[in-house]
Amino acid sequence: MKAENSAKIQFDSLSANEAFARGAATAFLARYDPTVPQLADIKTAVSEAVTNCIVHAYPDAIGPVTLSIAVYPERLVKITVTDKGIGIPDVEKAMEPLFTTGNPEERSGLGFAVMQSFMDKVKVSSQPGKGTRVVLTKRLDERST
């Protein structure tokens, strides 16, 4: 299926760029007139995915994070967040609620669970030492006129 429209940006894994990524995603999707709750869901999921890159992919360094957004026919949105960081050795385990590789006093381990609750589909692929790719999918509702 060919995208009707797409955008791709790359930025450093700095915490200040999390808000930038969230804003870029919602600004790009605004022309499709999503509902306010849908925009909030997408902002939250993008925020979680980018934060995971910042905190976990590059724990002691700054590295590239890529945000790709594509809109397909029937208002299907796919947002891909990719890093070239340390990767996730066990994706299935990482997606369990409350699992964290960080300090449990600082991290809740709910990032993937939050993404799953706000998006229609979340797919994670990763290779240790090569990075992680998170694909967030959501179909936008038709707005009544």
C-alpha positions in Angstrom: 0.0 0.0 0.0 1.4 3.4 -1.0 1.4 6.3 1.4 -0.6 9.3 0.4 1.8 11.6 2.3 4.9 11.1 4.4 7.6 12.9 6.4 10.8 11.9 8.0 13.0 13.8 10.5 16.1 12.9 12.4 17.2 14.5 15.7 19.6 13.9 18.5 18.5 11.7 21.5 18.2 14.7 23.8 15.3 15.1 26.3 14.6 18.5 24.8 13.8 16.9 21.5 11.0 14.7 22.9 8.6 17.7 22.7 9.8 18.6 19.2 9.0 15.1 18.0 5.6 15.1 19.6 4.9 18.5 18.1 6.2 17.5 14.6 4.0 14.5 14.5 0.8 16.3 15.5 1.6 19.3 13.2 2.0 16.9 10.3 -1.3 15.1 11.0 -3.3 18.3 11.7 -4.2 18.6 8.0 -6.1 15.3 8.3 -8.4 16.8 10.9 -8.1 14.1 13.6 -10.2 14.4 16.7 -8.6 16.0 19.8 -8.6 12.7 21.6 -6.8 11.0 18.7 -4.2 13.8 18.6 -3.7 13.4 22.3 -3.3 9.6 21.9 -0.7 10.0 19.1 1.2 12.7 21.1 1.4 10.4 24.1 2.5 7.4 22.1 5.2 9.3 20.2 6.4 10.8 23.4 6.8 7.4 25.0 8.6 5.9 22.0 11.0 8.8 21.7 11.6 8.9 25.5 12.5 5.2 25.3 15.2 6.0 22.7 16.5 8.9 24.8 16.7 6.9 28.0 17.4 3.3 26.9 18.9 3.3 23.4 21.8 5.6 24.2 22.2 5.4 28.0 25.6 7.1 28.1 25.7 8.9 24.8 23.7 11.0 22.3 22.7 9.2 19.1 20.3 9.7 16.2 16.5 9.1 16.5 14.4 9.0 13.3 10.7 9.8 13.3 8.8 8.8 10.1 5.1 9.5 9.6 3.0 8.1 6.8 -0.7 8.4 6.0 -2.2 5.7 3.9 -5.6 5.4 2.3 -8.6 5.3 4.6 -6.8 7.6 7.1 -4.4 4.9 8.3 -1.4 6.5 10.1 1.9 4.7 10.7 4.5 6.4 12.8 7.9 4.8 13.0 10.5 5.7 15.7 13.9 4.2 15.0 17.2 4.4 16.8 20.7 2.9 16.3 21.3 2.3 20.0 22.0 -0.7 22.1 18.9 -2.6 21.1 16.5 -4.7 23.2 17.7 -8.3 23.9 14.2 -9.6 24.7 11.4 -7.5 23.1 8.6 -9.7 24.5 9.9 -9.2 28.0 10.5 -5.5 27.5 6.8 -5.1 26.4 5.5 -6.5 29.7 4.0 -3.9 31.9 6.3 -2.7 34.8 9.4 -4.2 33.2 12.3 -1.8 33.1 16.0 -2.0 32.6 16.4 1.3 34.5 16.1 2.2 38.1 12.6 1.2 39.2 12.5 4.3 41.4 12.9 6.5 38.3 11.3 4.4 35.6 7.8 2.8 35.7 8.3 0.2 32.9 5.0 1.3 31.3 6.2 2.9 28.1 5.2 0.1 25.7 1.9 -0.5 27.7 1.1 3.2 27.3 1.8 3.1 23.6 -0.4 0.0 23.2 -3.3 1.6 25.1 -3.3 4.6 22.8 -2.6 3.1 19.4 -4.4 0.5 17.4 -1.2 -1.5 16.9 2.4 -1.3 18.2 5.1 -3.4 16.6 8.6 -3.5 18.1 11.7 -5.0 16.4 15.2 -4.8 17.8 18.6 -6.3 17.5 21.1 -6.0 20.3 23.9 -3.6 19.3 22.0 -2.4 16.2 19.0 -0.5 17.4 15.2 -0.6 17.8 12.3 0.2 15.6 8.8 0.9 17.0 5.9 1.2 14.5 2.8 2.9 15.9 -0.4 2.4 13.9 -3.7 4.2 14.3 -6.7 4.7 11.9 -8.1 8.2 12.2 -11.9 8.5 12.5 -13.8 10.2 9.8 -15.0 13.6 10.9 -18.6 14.3 10.4 -19.3 17.5 8.5 
